[in-house]
Amino acid sequence: MASNGNGSTSYRPTKKTQLAQQQVSSHSKPQSHLTKTSRYDARDNKLHLNEIPIPTPGPNQLLVKIGCASLCHSDVMLFEPNDAGLVFADDPEPITIGHEGSGWVAGLGANVTNFKEGDAVGFLPVSACWECEKCRKAHNFWCVNGPKMNGFASPGFFQEYAVVDAHAAMVLPSGMDPRTAAPLFCAGVTSFHGVDDCELKPGQWMAIIGTGGLGHLGVQYAKAMGLKVIGLDISDAQLETAKQSGADYVFNSMTDKDYVKKILELTDGGVDAAVNFTASKKAYEDSPAIIKTGTGLLMFVGIPTQPVGLNALDVAMGRYRIKGSNNGTPNNLKPAIEFSAKHNITPHLTLFKLEELPKMIQIMHDNKTQGRLGVQFVS
């Protein structure tokens, strides 16, 4: 284990680490009938730390001993009003939050044949039918039977033991640590496809807008694909993380009044693609100014809480193209995770205790994050 001096901790797959993983996985079965959890209560809009019975996996489900759970901006949106059409759980009962997790299989439900107890796993935070046309061709979010997302409509991962859909899980590549891999299964998959779906060629220019939890991974993916990368953010701390992640240039779009001019000069007319990982309406509406006219692409990834306004004439007349990238399905999960393992894509992860989850949410709400914030249940 190594500290990088800024509060976060990273792991390298040494023989000692691999032995520790084997010891953890061999004791993945619950030692008690209760699990510690942090649950959101819509009635007072707060989190509550308590203990609940360890869930029992149903058909096609896994019981997982959580190694790590990390916080996503979508989790924070539980506490904030939105008019972007996002509908969270309408059940007033408290629910465990969190939809980024990794850990070890501790139990198998009926019909599960491709996992065994002790397997190190990561997983997408959703259950669906997996068979309808929308699941197969679009996204499980649109499942005709109604998807259930962990942390919103079903219990999430900020608890010691959680149930996940086996269809949405995979065994981790060799050397990937369940104690730190959690961010890859939302932020990582989302960032990988946000970059990869732009279909740029090595040497082309990409702007990563928002270099926090998703964006710092986006920078790493883009550099691993041979792209020239510009990081944009309004936080100097997040821009520093972008530089550490390999960005060729970074600009603070709030304090540098000439950033558009500088980017146009650097790129000889604009970036080939701008990938917006932020939840900022303004960031989307400012993006066209830095995109190469006639050939450039604006990639939608982040979800603002307000509708985005863009000039329809610009789109109709081909000034730039618009595309969206989803946050991962079982069909595209494995390529993202295997690419991450091959190219050593490493989340910047700052660790907290479970009881500090409200503090984590406040840090993210105040836009003071560097990379990802997480809770490690197994040290």
Protein Blocks (a to p, Z undefined) as FASTA:
>chain_A
ZZehiopacddddfklmmmmmmmmmmmpcfbfbdcdddddfklopacddddddddddehi
acdddfbdcddfklmmmmpccfehpacdfbfbdcdehjbdcdddfbdcehiakbcehiac
ddddbddeklamklmmmcfklomnopadehilpccfkbfbdcddfklgccddehiafklm
mmmmmmmmmmmmmmmmnopaehiacddehjafmmmmmmmmmmmnopacddddfbfklmmm
mmmnopabdcdfklmmklmmmmmmmnoopafbdcdfbfcfklmmmmmmmpcehjaccddf
bdcfbdcdddfklmmnomaccddddebifklmmmmmmmmmmnopacddddddfklmmmmm
mmmmnopaghjadddfbZZ
